[in-house]
Amino acid sequence: MNNRIITHGGITLDLESVKCFKVQTMVESGKSNILTIELKNCKSEYIFNPNTKSYELHGSTDSIEVSYTSYESACQYRDEWSKIWEDYLQNK
């Protein structure tokens, strides 16, 4: 069975929308041991820049951030999610 919508470790994802999984430790910003799940659903919009007096295209990538108690835990969940995603992509 190859489910597209999966719940694992308290997170529910549409595997079709996943771009990547990564672990970040940003101590200087007060965040640490963060699993970031970037999603493909990019939003683009034109925003007026008053300095250039023109509209500029800006895009953003949606993402989910989950904080863990340790770097090792964040890496473990990243690896588990990566395996689930890889299996989905190979069998879809």
Sequence and secondary structure as in RCSB ss.txt:
>XXXX:A:sequence
MNNRIITHGGITLDLESVKCFKVQTMVESGKSNILTIELKNCKSEYIFNPNTKSYELHGSTDSIEVSYTSYESAC
QYRDEWSKIWEDYLQNK
>XXXX:A:secstr
   SEEEETTEEEEGGGEEEEEEEEEGGGTEEEEEEEEEEEEEEEEEEETTTTEEEEEEEEEEEEEE SSHHHHH
HHHHHHHHHHHHHHHH 
